[in-house]
Amino acid sequence: MIQVFGLLGLALIIAAWAVNIARNSPPPPLDLTLLYFIGSVFLTLYAVLLGDVVFTVLNALSGILSFINLVRALRIKT
């Protein structure tokens, strides 16, 4: 039952990221996006080592979506 709360939070956070990208909203500043991406990678590794499935999936998906924003930010900059 407790994991339901984690899965619901995961779904809402990822949905917010996806909606932001789907709306073609401008990406966050490049430095912020890069730091967020790197942080997500490390938190994904940490969650894997802990064996926490919810946070592994959340951080992995957040990393993927922040990587998409990183690519978008780099395209705008060039």
Order of alpha helices (4+ residues) and beta strands (2+ residues): alpha-alpha-alpha
